[in-house]
Amino acid sequence: MRRHKWLRNLLTIILVALLIAIVAAIVLVGTGRAAKMLEQRGITFLKSRDEAPAVSNTEETAPADSIAPADGTVPAEGTAPADGTVPAEGTAPVDGTLPAEGTTPADGTVPAEGTAPADAAVPKDGTVPAEGTVPADPAAAAATETVPTNTAEAATEAAPAEIAQLMIGDKTVHSGFTFTPAAAQVTPAAGELTSKSSILINLSDDSIVLAENADERISPASMTKIMALLVAAENLDPETPITITDEMISYCASNGLSAAGLEVGKIYPARELMYGAILPSGGEAVAGLAIMTAGSLDAFVEMMNQRAAELGLTNTHFTNCAGLYDAEHYSTVKEIAAILKAALTLNDTSRTVLSTKVYTIPATEEGKEDLVLSNWFLRRIEDRDAGGEVIAAKTGFVTESGNCAASYEVSATGVPYICVTANSDSEWHCIDDHTKLYKTYAA
């Protein structure tokens, strides 16, 4: 009895094993057929994890299938490699050829953030596809229009009306260095000013509020030093040591220029010569800046004229760095306004110097006094009612064209203005003219 029971159990086990083997065979056959069908449709499976292609983290390394054809040919526009692979980001074809318009750049480079390649297409509805996506169908791609390849045209279309804003301290001013007449531009009343040339500009929109003889050539006198300061500040570290030489002192003395009081043989940081050139209008200070910046006075003047050209000024020409009278040394009150705006917006050091009322150079030797430098225009106008705060200024004088000044004010309502006048009969009247213009015409 026990023997029969053991045989039955053995037969049962054998039958179960056969059934499992049959099921396994059926599954394997089915899988093989499915795989074959998928392969016929262009779909393959990896046999094991070990056979998966390695992925490199190095953007510069291209996969083997991203290499351009050896004959240097370029795929037809919009086509992809025959094997369907996509080159790794940052790779380039070995032959350096460029793809047809609308295809991926041959060098694999990615435009800087916020920019688009010249031939990049943009959907007509203005939407931008998510990063890495492509149109769902050819019709979507056809519904695109090409961004202009002309750089100036593209910049004009892409830029907002204000383009870019400039700052004077905490005040935002309009970009650019050309000014346009305001809708209600006025001319000073007869006898209102002693200055023969004048201009008042609202910097929030670069509109000319008031102008008289604004494009007439003037001798800018020491307003020239505004440009000298800008060029020096843009090219010298403020802490650059400068030794005062006989040449610098002689330039000042022989031309009858105002002096800052710098001493021959003494070493000053460039910053102190900048204050010396602007506040007391020191001739030896501006000569020192010029020689240290460019190697010679003449070379520095060339840099000043180059900077004027870069600012778009067409009626300004310098023959010296200090403002000495010369028939070929000229500007206009409008273009001096542009130079002052540049010095206030493009360089922190020049803005700080022009906005300083008093600066002290400490004595370095026992028994000697500190050298105190003052901007007398700012110190004198601060007691006047100009309808706001006059923050920066530079004056000038030559016999041939009288007194002149360029200043910057923030009105009582917070609006920034620049005022430039020329050909006044005295320095006090020159200050009076700025006070009147700000008080009467600055909003």
NUNU-892598 format. One record per atom (N, C-alpha, C): y negated, x, z; residue in one letter. Coordinates in steps of 0.001 Angstrom, whole numbers, plus 500000, padded with zeros to 6 digits. Layout:
BEGIN
YXZa
...
END
This chain:
BEGIN
501207500848500000m
500000500000500000m
498754500875500000m
498780501848500849r
497641502779500914r
497518503552499615r
498659503867499012r
498626504637497764r
497944503845496662r
498242502551496562h
497617501694495527h
496110501570495754h
495712501487496995k
494269501371497304k
493515502629496897k
494123503774497062w
493468505050496685w
493296505150495198w
494331504666494427l
494251504700492970l
493140503800492457l
493016502617493105r
491944501682492674r
490557502310492880r
490400502976494004n
489083503606494271n
488771504704493248n
489828505450492869l
489617506519491901l
489220505957490546l
489890504888490140l
489571504252488855l
488134503709488867l
487737503168490002t
486364502611490103t
485313503714489930t
485566504835490555i
484627505966490443i
484536506455489008i
485732506545488348i
485754507016486954i
484975506070486063i
485165504754486260l
484453503756485440l
482940503830485634l
482518503989486888v
481058504102487176v
480470505331486485v
481205506446486552a
480730507686485924a
480595507523484426a
481605506814483812l
481548506575482364l
480344505716481997l
480120504696482821l
478967503810482548l
477648504592482616l
477511505461483624i
476281506266483766i
476098507179482561i
477210507789482097a
477145508691480948a
476734507945479692a
477259506728479537i
476927505921478346i
475444505555478363i
474950505125479543v
473522504755479651v
472626505955479359v
472990507117479891a
472199508324479676a
472151508699478205a
473285508566477538a
473345508888476111a
472445507967475312a
472494506677475677i
471642505704474958i
470162506057475131i
469774506389476380v
468373506738476657v
467949507976475864v
468815509006475845l
468481510230475120l
468329509982473632l
469208509187473080v
469134508867471645v
467835508134471341v
467507507163472220g
466268506395471994g
465027507269472081g
465020508160473052t
463861509058473218t
463708509982472029t
464819510478471526g
464769511372470364g
464204510672469149g
464648509420468959r
464126508675467811r
462628508425467963r
462224508073469198a
460790507795469438a
459957509043469195a
460485510170469677a
459743511418469490a
459612511751468019a
460700511527467278k
460664511822465854k
459644510959465135k
459618509663465525m
458635508753464924m
457216509191465235m
456980509598466491l
455631510024466879l
455226511293466154l
456209512214465967e
455906513442465249e
455515513141463809e
456201512137463214q
455874511753461847q
454450511205461758q
453947510642462864r
452577510115462899r
451565511175463343r
452006512413463497g
451069513477463850g
450882513659465334g
451789513102466186i
451651513216467635i
452800514047468169i
452513515070468952t
453535515931469517t
453432515946471015t
454535516237471663f
454587516322473123f
454845517769473535f
454247518173474649l
454558519471475217l
455909519382475916l
456795520342475686k
458128520275476268k
458126520564477752k
457188521402478199s
457132521709479622s
455738522161479973s
455421522181481254r
454114522603481728r
453828524045481311r
454853524876481258d
454664526276480928d
454191526479479499d
454423525476478608e
454054525625477213e
452637525152476944e
451910524622477946a
450538524150477741a
449637525325477403a
448684525168476405p
447795526288476054p
446878526634477205p
446607527929477372a
445728528382478449a
444292527998478139a
443518527601479158v
442109527243479004v
441271528336479623v
440322528901478834s
439496529987479329s
438190529459479882s
437699530037480965n
436416529668481538n
435265530448480925n
435553531373480023t
434523532193479409t
433998531512478168t
432706531084478183e
432143530328477067e
432115531143475784e
432000532479475894e
431872533296474699e
433181533447473935e
434359533112474554t
435656533313473915t
436029532101473091t
436308532295471825a
436661531180470942a
438166531103470785a
438759529888470696p
440187529766470417p
440481530252469008p
441720530656468799a
442082531234467515a
441799530293466360a
441949528958466605d
441797528018465509d
440349527703465197d
439389528332465914s
437981528046465637s
437368529068464695s
438151530053464272i
437632531112463413i
437418530575462005i
436288530941461405a
435953530462460067a
436932531029459048a
437106530355457903p
437998530869456857p
437602532279456450p
438605533077456111a
438359534487455775a
437493534636454544a
437508533619453654d
436713533748452431d
435254533386452642d
434867533015453877g
433460532754454177g
432986531399453715g
433912530541453245t
433478529218452791t
433113528341453967t
432301527343453691v
431853526417454728v
432427525047454429v
432995524362455422p
433554523028455180p
432480522111454616p
432916521122453871a
431970520128453342a
431250519437454486a
430052518908454169e
429219518285455200e
429981517198455954e
429938517321457290g
430530516293458143g
432021516441458338g
432700517451457680t
434141517599457835t
434478518402459058t
435734518324459489a
436227519051460663a
437361519952460238a
437766520936461049p
438905521802460731p
440151520970460460p
440983521471459569a
442170520720459160a
443088520408460315a
443166521311461305d
444075521078462426d
443455520223463517d
442211519755463301g
441596518848464263g
441064519505465503g
441118520826465576t
440638521496466788t
439131521624466776t
438573521770467948v
437127521936468101v
436863523279468752v
435964524104468197p
435691525421468800p
435158525270470210p
435439526247471044a
434905526236472412a
433396526373472390a
432734525778473381e
431279525839473477e
430793527278473524e
429775527559472710g
429189528890472729g
429798529848471729g
430844529410470929t
431460530320469969t
430780530213468622t
431026531187467783a
430416531211466460a
431432531705465446a
431350531269464175p
432232531784463132p
432013533281462954p
433044533979462608v
432937535428462479v
432079535835461298v
431942534961460276d
431146535362459115d
429683534984459255d
429286534319460339g
427881534014460589g
427311532940459683g
428175532236458888t
427642531201457995t
427213529984458783t
426298529215458193l
425775528014458850l
426405526782458242l
426697525780459055p
427278524539458545p
426234523721457817p
426701522761457054a
425785521868456347a
425009521017457345a
423910520435456868e
423051519628457745e
423856518534458424e
423613518377459719g
424285517344460485g
425523517816461193g
426040519036460837t
427224519565461506t
426833520428462682t
427833520818463464t
427589521663464633t
427025523007464202t
425990523553464879p
425441524864464513p
426529525912464455p
426432526778463449a
427477527787463263a
427582528751464411a
426439529014465063d
426500529991466157d
426911529354467475d
427123528066467473g
427605527418468681g
426595527312469777g
425373527719469488t
424378527703470554t
423968526288470898t
423529526128472119v
423084524823472602v
421581524873472786v
420821523921472197p
419361523950472344p
418964523904473805p
417761524477474107a
417239524423475469a
417079522987475907a
417183522772477212e
417122521426477760e
415863520704477301e
416054519491476807g
414919518675476406g
414558518831474942g
415192519837474225t
414863520042472828t
415985519535471943t
415700519398470660a
416706518970469714a
416659519891468518a
417825520194467871p
417787521019466673p
417009520307465587p
416478521097464644a
415596520525463636a
416262519419462837a
417605519542462619d
418266518543461798d
418992517495462632d
418745517460463945a
419439516507464795a
419044515094464433a
420017514224464318a
419733512828463975a
419524512004465227a
418616511067465139v
418310510188466261v
418508508757465816v
419245507922466564p
419433506526466167p
418096505836465968p
418027504933464997k
416781504242464685k
416294503380465826k
417221502936466673d
416777502082467782d
416236502891468945d
416202504203468787g
415605505044469817g
416552505427470930g
417784504878470946t
418709505218472019t
419322506577471757t
419711507225472820v
420350508535472719v
421772508421473235v
422790508805472429p
424171508680472906p
424420509566474112p
425368509163474934a
425708509964476117a
426185511329475681a
426033512301476586e
426374513684476276e
427817513805475816e
428007514447474663g
429343514705474160g
429919513592473316g
429230512438473179t
429766511328472409t
429316511398470967t
430011510665470096v
429667510590468677v
429619509123468288v
428968508760467163p
428944507355466752p
430353506811466612p
430528505540466955a
431853504933466946a
432420504840465542a
431575504735464534d
432055504631463172d
431043505252462211d
431438505504460959p
430528506118459993p
429253505320459804p
429323503999459943a
428130503165459749a
427078503500460787a
427538503766462020a
426586504117463079a
425912505439462759a
426692506387462230a
426106507674461887a
425100507530460754a
425396506625459797a
424493506431458667a
423188505794459088a
423198505103460246a
421995504395460708a
421050505293461464a
421194506608461236t
420321507558461925t
419286508091460971t
418201508634461545e
417187509261460716e
416929510666461239e
416591511565460372t
416453512980460723t
415097513280461323t
415094514064462417v
413845514522463018v
413194515501462051v
411867515455461842p
411204516372460907p
411521517828461239p
411793518624460193t
412098520031460423t
410840520865460546t
409703520348460093n
408443521071460260n
408090521134461729n
407938522355462284t
407714522521463722t
406475521783464198t
405359521943463483a
404113521303463907a
404240519788463878a
404906519272462820e
405077517834462707e
405948517303463833e
407046518028464128a
407935517600465202a
407222517612466539a
406422518661466776a
405707518771468046a
404715517638468199a
404056517264467083t
403070516189467142t
403731514875467482t
404911514615466867e
405580513345467111e
406168513287468520e
406667514436469005a
407351514433470293a
406382514439471469a
405181514991471268a
404264515184472386a
403497513916472718a
403285513666473999p
402440512535474392p
400997512833474038p
400143511831474130a
398753511969473719a
398040513099474469a
398348513267475760e
397664514276476557e
398274515668476395e
399401515739475698i
400151516976475461i
400529517647476787i
399661518469477340a
399957519141478605a
398678519200479418a
398823519142480709q
397654519169481572q
397462520559482172q
396210520901482428l
395875522154483091l
395331521836484473l
395364522826485336m
394909522605486706m
393784523573487060m
392791523054487790i
391788523900488433i
391931523600489918i
392649524461490612g
392963524169492003g
393834522934492073g
393349521882492762d
394119520647492878d
393634519591491886d
392777519962490932k
392249519016489962k
392958519171488615k
393350518032488049t
393976518029486735t
392895517870485672t
392921518729484671v
391942518644483591v
392678518559482262v
391964518107481244h
392557517940479922h
392932519290479327h
393982519294478513s
394414520544477890s
393505520900476722s
393559522146476340g
392812522609475178g
391457523182475525g
390845523825474530f
389572524497474750f
388542524139473677f
388724522966473093t
387724522406472190t
387270521085472777t
386006520752472540f
385420519572473172f
384870518627472107f
384954517332472380t
384480516328471428t
383399515469472069t
382429514997471269p
381348514181471831p
381868512904472475p
381320512559473617a
381643511282474256a
381010510161473450a
381525508953473614a
380986507808472875a
379501507619473162a
379107507964474383a
377701507788474777a
377030509126475055a
377350510139474229q
376739511455474436q
375222511358474327q
374541512092475196v
373074512039475208v
372484513432475062v
371180513455474853t
370398514692474803t
369388514647475940t
369130515769476591p
368144515739477680p
366790515236477182p
366106514518478027a
364769514037477679a
363821515217477532a
362791515045476734a
361815516113476521a
361224516548477858a
361267517851478119g
360716518390479352g
361602518221480571g
362772517615480408e
363660517406481559e
364236518723482056e
364511519641481123l
365104520932481478l
364205522064481011l
364326523198481680t
363627524392481203t
364511525168480242t
365827524979480331s
366767525668479446s
366700525071478044s
366742525941477033k
366641525472475648k
367999525031475086k
369063525530475662s
370416525131475239s
371178524658476466s
371933523568476313s
372676523043477465s
373857522201477005s
374849522125477870i
376006521266477613i
376623520867478948i
377080519623479028l
377795519109480207l
379069518457479699l
380214518900480213i
381512518445479710i
382328517824480828i
382862516643480564n
383789515978481477n
385185516525481176n
385738517296482089l
387020517960481838l
388221517035481940l
388038515831482444s
389179514916482525s
389625514469481135s
388703514513480149d
389072514174478776d
388427515101477748d
387802516187478224d
387138517167477360d
386050516548476496d
385370515546477026s
384300514898476271s
382946515512476632s
382093515638475639i
380749516184475837i
379828515040476254i
379396515082477490v
378538514031478035v
377093514224477579v
376646515470477561l
375275515803477184l
375275517128476444l
374416517253475438a
374340518511474703a
372985518645474029a
372498519872474029e
371291520216473284e
371444521645472788e
371388521809471476n
371574523126470852n
372879523781471316n
373910522965471474a
375174523460472043a
375897524431471127a
375661524351469821d
376320525242468866d
375385526337468355d
374216526431468938e
373268527469468542e
373635528777469233e
373608529862468473r
373991531155469049r
373001531594470122r
373554532144471195i
372754532673472298i
373263534062472636i
372458534823473349s
372950536057473957s
373522535657475310s
374843535805475518p
375461535300476750p
375158536125477994p
374509537286477815a
374173538140478956a
375405538338479848a
375224538257481168s
376353538545482066s
377391537429482149s
377164536295481468m
378249535319481342m
379396535944480558m
379106537022479835t
380135537814479145t
381227538246480117t
380836538505481351k
381797539022482331k
382874537996482702k
382663536732482361i
383725535737482589i
384926536096481718i
384662536419480445m
385755536831479558m
386331538170479997m
385474539102480423a
385972540400480895a
386902540214482090a
386523539315482996l
387368539031484160l
388703538449483739l
388687537484482824l
389933536852482382l
390874537874481766l
390366538708480871v
391213539706480206v
391774540705481224v
390932541157482144a
391413542103483158a
392450541456484065a
392189540225484504a
393124539538485412a
394457539246484738a
394441539010483430e
395685538731482702e
396493539997482412e
395858541151482532n
396543542392482148n
396679543425483258n
396046543192484396l
396129544129485518l
396700543456486749l
397547544171487468d
397940543719488793d
396715543849489694d
396362542812490455p
395164542876491301p
395159544036492285p
396335544570492587e
396402545678493542e
396427547044492871e
396278547077491545t
396252548357490838t
395111549227491358t
395386550457491804p
394307551320492310p
393440551851491174p
392122551774491355i
391183552267490348i
390215553241491033i
390128554436490501t
389197555443491029t
387875555332490277t
386789555173491008i
385473555075490387i
385050556456489897i
384695556533488605t
384345557812487983t
382859557858487634t
382413559058487285d
381027559221486855d
380733558387485608d
381728558263484726e
381541557479483502e
381191556030483831e
381868555470484816m
381618554077485204m
380226553909485809m
379856554819486690i
378536554754487314i
377443554981486273i
377676555914485373s
376697556240484338s
376498555056483394s
377584554355483055y
377481553187482172y
376554552155482784y
376685551956484067c
375866550986484781c
374403551439484848c
374189552658485265a
372830553157485477a
372060553337484173a
372698553909483170s
372005554201481910s
371622552943481145s
372311551844481407n
372001550593480717n
371191549626481574n
370773550085482751g
369943549249483609g
370645548007484132g
371950548115484378l
372732546972484838l
372683546838486358l
372932545646486838s
373095545439488275s
374312546224488740s
374282546687489986a
375395547479490526a
376027546758491714a
377344546920491847a
378057546326492974a
377964547217494209a
377726548528493981g
377641549461495106g
378909550252495338g
379773550340494329l
381012551116494447l
380686552607494412l
381487553412495086e
381207554834495247e
382068555697494341e
381441556728493755v
382163557665492900v
383248558370493710v
384435558489493111g
385544559186493755g
386368558316494677g
385854557143495021k
386595556271495931k
387573555396495143k
388710555109495766i
389739554300495114i
389685552869495666i
389606551928494749y
389588550506495113y
390723549783494379y
391281548734494970p
392224547910494208p
391459547146493130p
392121546851492028a
391473546154490912a
390827544848491373a
391430544187492334r
390899542923492848r
389446543090493307r
389150544191493985e
387796544385494509e
386796544667493396e
387244545300492312l
386363545482491167l
386104544146490466l
387078543237490513m
386871541911489917m
385781541152490670m
385840541199491999y
384780540566492785y
383447541276492533y
383484542599492402g
382261543354492160g
381635543049490814g
382462542707489815a
381950542404488478a
381330541012488406a
381826540068489211i
381374538676489115i
380316538325490149i
380549538586491412l
379614538115492446l
378239538777492325l
378127540115492366p
376812540735492189p
376576541182490745p
377555540880489845s
377466541243488423s
377403542754488235s
378228543487488983g
378202544946488958g
378663545565487652g
377805546381487055g
378134547036485797g
379207548088485940g
379183548851487056e
380210549879487240e
381583549251487493e
381581548057488100a
382842547376488393a
383511546889487109a
382720546252486220v
383315545760484978v
383718546926484082v
382966548037484119a
383350549220483341a
384673549789483859a
384852549802485172g
386106550280485752g
387285549423485347g
387102548109485343l
388170547200484914l
388519547436483449l
387476547616482622a
387696547797481189a
388492549060480908a
388092550175481527i
388754551457481284i
390182551446481813i
390394550856482976m
391752550799483530m
392649549877482699m
392101548795482187t
392910547829481425t
393280548349480047t
392295548894479327a
392515549234477918a
392440550722477608a
392000551531478556g
391899552961478310g
390515553409477909g
389717552480477370s
388340552806476990s
387536551522476918s
386228551656476953l
385355550488476871l
385513549777475530l
385562550536474450d
385674549936473116d
386994549189472933d
388066549765473420a
389371549106473290a
389398547807474078a
388726547804475212f
388678546593476029f
387891545491475321f
386800545854474659v
386012544860473914v
386862544246472803v
387707545045472180e
388615544512471160e
389544543464471780e
390027543724472990m
390880542761473675m
390113541471473979m
388841541594474341m
388025540411474614m
387868539556473357m
387607540191472225n
387459539447470970n
388772538813470534n
389895539508470779q
391196538947470464q
391470537709471312q
391107537787472589r
391324536633473474r
390458535448473049r
389242535728472601a
388377534648472114a
389012533966470904a
389587534763470016a
390251534190468841a
391450533345469254a
392205533805470248e
393370533056470724e
392967531709471319e
391782531650471878l
391289530387472445l
390700529473471374l
390656529949470137g
390144529124469046g
388633529177468898g
387995530187469486l
386537530284469417l
386127530950468104l
385216530325467395t
384809530826466080t
383359531280466032t
382634531081467112n
381224531442467118n
380903532356468309n
381882533198468651t
381727534147469758t
382158535531469305t
381346536535469620h
381709537912469294h
381082538834470329h
381899539773470828f
381438540700471853f
381340542113471292f
380305542846471729t
380198544271471382t
380262545141472633t
380219544511473808n
380317545254475065n
380889544342476139n
381308544918477262c
381993544145478303c
381056543623479381c
379775544047479353a
378863543710480446a
377841542644480098a
377601542404478793g
376608541417478398g
375302542012477940g
375295543307477633l
374087543951477118l
373653543278475826l
372355543178475629y
371861542529474415y
372222543345473182y
372698542631472168d
373005543220470872d
373004542057469883d
372451542272468711a
372382541189467727a
373766540670467362a
374786541527467479e
376163541123467144e
376964540707468377e
376279540594469498h
376929540142470733h
376416538723471008h
377241537736470727y
376736536357470790y
377841535358471150y
377394534170471524s
378284533035471751s
377422531774471684s
377942530649472168t
377191529398472271t
377473528808473645t
376652527872474095v
376935527290475413v
378257526513475377v
378589525954474220k
379860525232474112k
381043526186474254k
380977527341473618e
382109528272473679e
382158529041474996e
381007529245475632i
381039529814476985i
381721528833477934i
381499527534477710a
382187526515478518a
383691526624478350a
384156526884477128a
385587527048476877a
386127528292477585a
385350529372477575i
385776530607478248i
385864530381479759i
384881529680480316l
384926529398481755l
386123528523482096l
386393527535481258k
387555526676481505k
388844527492481470k
388946528411480521a
390140529258480436a
390294530107481685a
389200530697482149a
389263531552483348a
389614530751484594a
389256529467484611l
389549528625485776l
390952528028485742l
391522527896484542t
392823527222484431t
393998528143484138t
393765529260483471l
394876530076482986l
395271531218483903l
394451531510484910n
394785532637485776n
394288532379487198n
395174532466488163d
394818532186489561d
393796533180490098d
393931534453489723t
393019535466490248t
391598535247489750t
391443535009488445s
390101534801487913s
389472533531488483s
390277532493488684r
389743531263489285r
389258531524490714r
390037532260491474t
389663532553492862t
388376533371492923t
388267534373492056v
387074535227492056v
385831534410491711v
385916533583490680l
384764532783490249l
384369531732491279l
385283531386492159s
385024530341493155s
384616530896494521s
384470532204494621t
384159532842495909t
382660533035496075t
382136532612497205k
380699532771497482k
380384534150498048k
381220534625498972v
380989535921499612v
382319536651499741v
382315537941499411y
383518538762499555y
383112540094500192y
383881540519501157t
383563541759501879t
384601542834501606t
384127543996501148i
384988545167500993i
384821546002502262i
385845546084503085p
385689546792504362p
385464548291504192p
384660548838505057a
384406550286505043a
385673551028505424a
385916552135504764t
387123552921505054t
386794554203505805t
385515554474505980e
385103555688506702e
384245555303507900e
384430556015508970e
383688555743510194e
382191555957509967e
381407555048510468g
379960555162510353g
379391554492509129g
380251554037508204k
379768553352507001k
379907551841507171k
379015551102506516e
379028549650506626e
379935549034505573e
380404547822505880d
381181547065504895d
380288546770503687d
380916546627502534l
380183546263501321l
380313544748501137l
379218544020501274v
379229542552501182v
378737542138499806v
379570541389499086l
379252540919497735l
379000539417497780l
377948538940497101s
377603537515497139s
377385536949495745s
377850535699495562n
377551534934494356n
376312534105494682n
375138534599494268w
373895533960494682w
373706532583494077w
374247532340492902f
374144530999492313f
374823529979493229f
376071530278493643l
376801529337494506l
376123529185495863l
375583530259496388r
374940530188497703r
373622529416497636r
372931529486496506r
371658528784496387r
371832527313496042r
372812526988495199i
372963525599494778i
373650524748495841i
374318525384496807e
375014524592497816e
374042523788498690e
372777524188498723d
371778523450499497d
371091522370498671d
371445522281497383r
370834521271496517r
371728520036496456r
371140518919496108d
371893517686495927d
372293517581494457d
373493518090494159a
373984518060492783a
374946516898492551a
375041515999493517g
375916514834493343g
377388515143493499g
377724516328493951g
379119516732494128g
379145518147494675g
380276518832494498e
380385520206494981e
380523521170493815e
379578522101493700v
379666523141492682v
380575524239493229v
381681524481492553i
382751525312493099i
382790526713492505i
382440526864491237a
382531528174490578a
381312528373489686a
380909529644489495a
379749529901488641a
379613531378488306a
378908531634487192k
378499532988486806k
377168532891486092k
376236533727486499t
374905533733485905t
374743534904484947t
373590534918484263g
373274536035483388g
371796536074483063g
371335537254482667f
369944537394482246f
369774538614481355f
369118538406480248v
368593539494479420v
367214539038478952v
366309539984478786t
364936539655478424t
364864538845477135t
365741539197476190e
365686538562474875e
366064537086474886e
366791536629475907s
367207535212475898s
367094534549477265s
366412535146478189g
366132534486479457g
367341534321480361g
367212533383481301n
368261533147482304n
369285532133481801n
370530532366482170c
371610531465481763c
372628531370482888c
373467530343482843a
374508530174483865a
375590529238483358a
376800529455483863a
377945528570483606a
378521528195484959a
378752526907485195s
379256526475486499s
380271525354486361s
381000525137487437y
382030524087487504y
381803523258488754y
381782521932488591e
381567521028489722e
382618519927489743e
382947519471490936v
383718518236491106v
382732517211491658v
382570516117490930s
381580515117491308s
381994514375492574s
381101513547493073a
381377512783494295a
382561511850494112a
382844511459492866t
383981510571492592t
385242511345492220t
385172512683492293g
386362513496492028g
386564513898490586g
385561513701489724v
385691514053488311v
385240515505488096v
386024516332487390p
385649517737487161p
384730517896485947p
383709518728486080y
382750518976485002y
382477520473484872y
382107520874483655i
381563522214483410i
380182522046482799i
379251522864483282c
377886522862482761c
377511524286482366c
376911524445481187v
376425525748480745v
375014525564480203v
374105526417480640t
372727526394480136t
372312527802479748t
371317527893478850a
370824529200478415a
369348529110478076a
368701530260478144n
367292530390477790n
366361529602478718n
366559529777480012s
365610529232480988s
364588530319481323s
363460529906481908d
362406530884482171d
362496531544483543d
363480531121484387s
363677531800485672s
365035531429486233s
365531532272487149e
366846531984487733e
366815530722488584e
365694530451489257w
365590529252490072w
365545528004489196w
364810528075488081h
364776526933487169h
366149526694486534h
366860527783486310c
368222527661485774c
369097526869486746c
369007527192488027i
369765526447489046i
369294524994489097i
367977524775488980d
367441523410488961d
368041522601487815d
368187523235486643d
368737522526485483d
370175522081485742d
370977522935486344h
372366522555486653h
372380521412487668h
371518521503488656t
371451520458489671t
371096519117489036t
370111519105488139k
369689517861487480k
370789517288486609k
371437518150485845l
372482517665484928l
373639517051485677l
374094517705486731y
375187517149487532y
374764515852488217y
373608515865488831k
373142514716489598k
372896513499488700k
372355513730487507t
371966512624486629t
373080512131485726t
373899513037485216y
374838512657484163y
376313512729484541y
376649513373485649a
378045513450486069a
378417512210486858a
379459511532486452a
379848510273487099a
380578510544488404a
END
